[in-house]
């Protein structure tokens, strides 16, 4: 009798596992994008998918307070987007999860993002004038974040530079990127048809900002912005120094990303010290404030 009961329970467990496997794509859609992502009701609000969007933007290994800060940033940035832009972000988020090969263990991890969204429901960052504006973020700073105006123009003057010294402790803080002159010329010509190195083969930093990021670089016969060369060469950061040999050029890069706004690594170090998400956001965005919950 005991053997029969055991066999029955084993069969029921196996059937349950098969059902979960078959239903997993549906469960992921509901959990990540919300019930309203289903055909029954296609109307969506930012709260329906802000957890999923934030989860596509930051490491899942970070602390909950860091994740909550990222959720507030995701909600803020979604709030200033047009419906078309939101749709594109939602499609990118769905593609992210499709490529992540979600399973039940991953769904348990994603639950932290759901909790973070609920616990910060409705909260966004506002300027001192009470306006919702974009709140940028990046992976690792150079040790100091950048003034928004230096990178994105005067309209981003509400984002000011702050120290984030512990970013220098990240194992990913420094990366050397090497290119032959032939490779550099090939990549540059895709963007600038008249590009040439000439005989001198100049690659020289001409101007940097207060955080050490390159504002202007001369490469061959072209003057180019630091963020543009980062895009062309797919560098981890525009905070770099340049060393040239006869055959190659080395870009020694510090940090990850554009360096504006919240440093995710720096935020995580604050969270590990016991700082809550509001303290983290206030530190990285001193000229902005967190709105009250709706």
ABEGO torsion letter per residue (X at the ends): XAAAAAAAAAAAAAAAAAAAAAAAAAAAAAAAAEAAABAABABBBAAAAAAAAAAAABBAABBAAAAAAAAAAAAAAAAABBAAAAAAAAAAAAAAAAAAGBBAAAAAAAAAAAAAAAAABGBBBBBAAGBBBBBBBBABBAGBBBBAAAAAEAAAAABBBBBBAAAAABAAABBBBBBBAAAAAAAAAAABAABBAEAAGBBBBABBBAAGBBABBBBEABBBBAAAAAAAAGBABABBBBBBBAABBBBBBBEBEAGBEBBAAAAAAAAAAGBBAAAAAAAABAABBBBBBX
